[in-house]
Structures are given as structure tokens and as C-alpha cells.
Amino acid sequence: MDRQDGASDAAELGAFLRAARERLRPQDFGIAPGRRRRTPGLRREEVAALCGVSPTWYTWIEQGRDVAASAATLRALAEGLRLGGVERAHLFRLAGRADPDPLPPADADVEPLRLLLDTIDAPAYVLDRHWNAVAWNRAAAALFGDWLAHEATPNLLRWVFLDPAAARLIVEWEARAERLVAEYRADSVGLHHDAAHLAQVAELSRRSAVFERAWRAQRVVAREGGERAFTAVAGEPRVYRQFTLKPALRPDLKLIVLAPQRQPPQPPPVTLTSVSA
């Protein structure tokens, strides 16, 4: 990012905080409105006190100065300004930080995704931030078998690295598994202090040499999709193109759809006949 882009981000962050501050009502915080207030909402020094930060430092942020804010400070600003979940996520994005403790959404929000999955003929499933499968359709259950059918909390990483069935099903399993680790490392950037994440990485590193080696490699790639191949059934190859989507209201979830690749028709065999002179 060049300096001009950084200045633009800082200005947008300042404008967002100023708008959030001006929407607040003093009486909701036990502050008398008073007649001498020249601006709507709370004063900057009042917000700074609510958030436990320096008034000068907070003023600099609103003015669009290039001031680095830690994740802990951003959390304090979000709580002090009483930001909702979407607003909090926007705050962290503007500041270029990963939220170490995103607000947990209600489990009921997954139900509309289950209805969507039922309308998709191709294998499709939904992963949470720890890559647990929280919803899937029948086509996915048929493709992945025991992974989705029998585990109480199906987890993609545990299945790939700890279940021998995964190595038999996934074509070029080791290369695909190593890339999966790089994708998970990029996806879990905000989970450094998450106990479930740390426990999962520790267990997989202890039980799988492939995972442990790939995790130590520090490789990071985007979970962007591409071709996915699985072992053939009845002589027919199973090749899909993966699409990874994020629901607008549940950015902590990922919807994965495996669209079958159309195999080009094979030309009929050529029959050679001999001609006698």
C-alpha cells in the first residue's frame, strides 16, 4: 500500500468514527445534553473517556492522521461507541486489522443457508471459522461419505489429515492437503488467541506429520477455488470446480460449492480395415 492509499484509509476511518460518535445521545450515557453543545452526539473527549484512550490520540484518528491502532484499542472503540456486529467488522477492516474476538452470531442464522443448500444439486457445504461443517446437502454427503455422515462435529481439517478415507478419496492428496493448510493459515489470521483454534492446530501437528510440516512452512494462500478431483467411481472421473462464497450477513462462514466439470465427449474409436490389392 502506498502513502496515498494509507492516507485515504485513515481519512475514511476518521469519518466513520465521527459519524458513529455524532449518532450517540448524551442522555443514553448519563450525560446531560446541555445548551452549549455545538455538535450533535458526544464530544470527542467524552468518547475518549468511555473508550479509555487519550483525547488527543482519539482526535488525531478522527482527523484522519496516520495513527496505528492496536486490535485491543479498536475493540475498546467498538464497545465505547456501541457499534453493532457489522459496524464493528467495518471498523476493523478500515483500520487494516483482524478482529481477534469477532462477535459470535446466532446459530439460527445458519437455517436460511440450509434452505439454500437444498436447492443446489451439486455438492455444497458450509464451514465456520474453525472449518467445522455446520450445514451440507445430500450431494455433499454422498461425495464425502463418513466425514459428514457420522461425526458429531465434522471438521474438514481433521478429516483430511486424520482419516485414511480422505487420502483414498482425494486425488493427489498430499499436495492438496498442504495447500489446505496454507489456506487455513490465511483464513485464521484473527484467531491467534482463540483457544479452539490453538487446540486444533496443536492436535493436528501432533497427529499428522504432513500437517505439522505444512504449518511450520508458514505458507499463505487464498481459498479461491479451482479444480478438485476425487477418485473415479465405475470408471467415471469425478472432477469439480470449487467456488467459495461468503454470506453477506455471516462473514465468519464459507459456502463451498463443487460444480461438476463437464467432460468433453470422446470421439468414437477409429476402425482400420485392410484392403487387398
Stockholm file with secondary structure:
# STOCKHOLM 1.0

chainA/1-277         MDRQDGASDAAELGAFLRAARERLRPQDFGIAPGRRRRTPGLRREEVAALCGVSPTWYTWIEQGRDVAASAATLRALAEGLRLGGVERAHLFRLAGRADPDPLPPADADVEPLRLLLDTIDAPAYVLDRHWNAVAWNRAAAALFGDWLAHEATPNLLRWVFLDPAAARLIVEWEARAERLVAEYRADSVGLHHDAAHLAQVAELSRRSAVFERAWRAQRVVAREGGERAFTAVAGEPRVYRQFTLKPALRPDLKLIVLAPQRQPPQPPPVTLTSVSA
#=GR chainA/1-277 SS CCHHHHHHHHHHHHHHHHHHHHHSCGGGGTCCCCSCCCSSSCCHHHHHHHHTSCHHHHHHHHTTCCCCCCHHHHHHHHHHTTCCHHHHHHHHHHHTCCCSSCCCCCGGGGHHHHHHHTTCCSCEEEECTTCBEEEECHHHHHHHTHHHHHCSSCBHHHHHHHCHHHHHHBTTHHHHHHHHHHHHHHHTTTCTTCHHHHHHHHHHHHHCHHHHHHHHTTCCCCCCCEEEEEEEETTEEEEEEEEEECCTTCTTCEEEEEEECCCCCCCCCCCCCCCCC
#=GC SS_cons         CCHHHHHHHHHHHHHHHHHHHHHSCGGGGTCCCCSCCCSSSCCHHHHHHHHTSCHHHHHHHHTTCCCCCCHHHHHHHHHHTTCCHHHHHHHHHHHTCCCSSCCCCCGGGGHHHHHHHTTCCSCEEEECTTCBEEEECHHHHHHHTHHHHHCSSCBHHHHHHHCHHHHHHBTTHHHHHHHHHHHHHHHTTTCTTCHHHHHHHHHHHHHCHHHHHHHHTTCCCCCCCEEEEEEEETTEEEEEEEEEECCTTCTTCEEEEEEECCCCCCCCCCCCCCCCC
//
